[in-house]
């Protein structure tokens, strides 16, 4: 699986390609939203205003809107047990 993080004007875009299942990405986001993960600090989570997941198995994108930095998301992705399991 390839993971790429891009800075946007008002947030961050995360692109997952290759061996990626959309349901796993949705699960990761849900865990984050409900506090069931330790991949990012509460401070970072509070910066996220909206999360949009799109795509299909093999090509999934997440757009995080808010005052969040690319580096914060890259660090969280590396800690994710759902993705790096």
N, C-alpha and C positions, 0 to 999 in steps of 0.2 A: 504494500500500500504506500502510495506517495502522499505526503501531507505538505501542503504549501499554505503559508499565511501571508496575506497582503494587507497593507494599510489602506483604508479608505478615508475619505474626507470626514465622515462621521462614524467611524467604527473600523471593523476588521472583517475581511473575507477569508474563510478557511476552505480550502479545496482538498478533497480526498478523492484520489483516483486509483484504479487498479483493483486489488482484492479488498473491496470495501462494500459492506452491506448497509443500506440506508437505515434499516431497523436498528443496527448497532449505534449509528450516529444519533438517531432519535433517542435511544436509551441513554447515551452519554449526556445529551442535553437535558433530558428529564432528571437524571441523577443530579446534575449541576443545579437545576432550578429548585429541586426539593431538598437540597443540602445533603444528599446521600453520597457525595464525593468530597475528596479533600484536595482536588486538583488545583483549586485557586482559592485565594483568601476571600473572606466576606467583603472586604473593601473592594476587591476587583469585581466580584459579583454585583455589587451595588452600582457599579459604573455602567453595567449593561442595561440598556433601556428596552431593547427588542431583540428577539432571535428569530431568524427566518431560515428554515431548512428546505433545500430544493434538490432536485436531481433524482437519480435512481441508482440501483446497485451498480458499482463500478465507477460512478461519477457523482459524488455528493458534495454540495456546497452549503456552508453555513455563513450567514451574514449576521454579525453582531453589531447592533447600533448602539452608540453611546461614546463616552469619553474614555475608551479603552485603548491600550497600546498594543501593538503587534507583539512586542516582547512578552507582555503578560500572558497573551494567549499561547504563544509558542511554549512557554514554560508550563502552562496548564495542560497542553496536549501531551507533552512528554511525561507528565505525571498520571495521565488517564489510564486506569486499569482496563476500561472497556476497549480502548483502542490498542493499547500496548500489552494487554492481558497476559 
